[in-house]
Amino acid sequence: MRVIAFVKSILDPEAPPGAIRFDSGRAQGDVGQVLGPYEGNALELAAQIAEGSGGAFVAIALGGKEQETALRKALALGATSAVRVEREEGFHDPLATAREMQAAAEAAGGADVYVFGRQAGDWDQAVTAGLFAGLAGLPLVPIVQGAEVRGAALSVRREIQGGYEEGEISPPCVLSASNGPGTLLRLPKVKDVMMANRKPIEVRPAISPSGGFKVSDLRANAASRAGRRIEGDLKSQAEALAQDLRRVIPGIGGGA
């Protein structure tokens, strides 16, 4: 099976408070770029499917040079090639993104299985995989936590409310990967990392303007850590806490 995995680098979410600032609808900061968390699950899933089927997988990212972080990670994990489609940083309408991804996938020769992270680690839209599947006319299996190649089909395990669901699907199809024991990103060998850093990344021009919904302003809520210490014995502390709760949550403690 031929697999295409869509990946994305984001500003490190573990950066200390204040390291990331917001300006003109963009998040900026002097912090490193890291592979998005769910994109890591997507890479592991893509690698497993390619290995299990004796096929190959290609990694595609939309953006500037910052996306090479994610693409290098894909190459270290066994991607046969990596493609970066030029694009400005910042928020992009998910439907426009899905259209650009579809065009990029077609230019790369298409695939049997298209793998996404369940949602981006920065904007958390969680709709691009579904939009891509709709545009491509392909079935989508979301929140996948494991896949096994069985002949010409895939046996997939996905998370549902209160448990798990297992089923089988025949490619072509779209999968969105979630975190789980079966999609935990492996650590590549040092040799593979070094080789990945020397491999070329194909750069293609922007496919189309984003259009659609645009973010005009972006800001973080001011974090407030103010509080007070309640003194006294246990009974008086409980009464004071109950009074505070009644003030901030109207109607609490009114009885059944």
Stockholm file with secondary structure:
# STOCKHOLM 1.0

chainA/1-256         MRVIAFVKSILDPEAPPGAIRFDSGRAQGDVGQVLGPYEGNALELAAQIAEGSGGAFVAIALGGKEQETALRKALALGATSAVRVEREEGFHDPLATAREMQAAAEAAGGADVYVFGRQAGDWDQAVTAGLFAGLAGLPLVPIVQGAEVRGAALSVRREIQGGYEEGEISPPCVLSASNGPGTLLRLPKVKDVMMANRKPIEVRPAISPSGGFKVSDLRANAASRAGRRIEGDLKSQAEALAQDLRRVIPGIGGGA
#=GR chainA/1-256 SS CEEEEECCEEECTTSCTTSEEEETTEEEESCCEEECHHHHHHHHHHHHHHHHHTCEEEEEEESSGGGHHHHHHHHHTTCSEEEEECCCSSCCCHHHHHHHHHHHHHHTTCCSEEEEESSCTTTCCCCHHHHHHHHHTCCEEEEEEEEEEETTEEEEEEEETTEEEEEEECSSEEEEECCSGGGCCCCCCHHHHHHHHHSCCEEECCCSCCCSCCCCCCCCCCCCCCCCCCCSCHHHHHHHHHHHHHHHSTTTTCCC
#=GC SS_cons         CEEEEECCEEECTTSCTTSEEEETTEEEESCCEEECHHHHHHHHHHHHHHHHHTCEEEEEEESSGGGHHHHHHHHHTTCSEEEEECCCSSCCCHHHHHHHHHHHHHHTTCCSEEEEESSCTTTCCCCHHHHHHHHHTCCEEEEEEEEEEETTEEEEEEEETTEEEEEEECSSEEEEECCSGGGCCCCCCHHHHHHHHHSCCEEECCCSCCCSCCCCCCCCCCCCCCCCCCCSCHHHHHHHHHHHHHHHSTTTTCCC
//
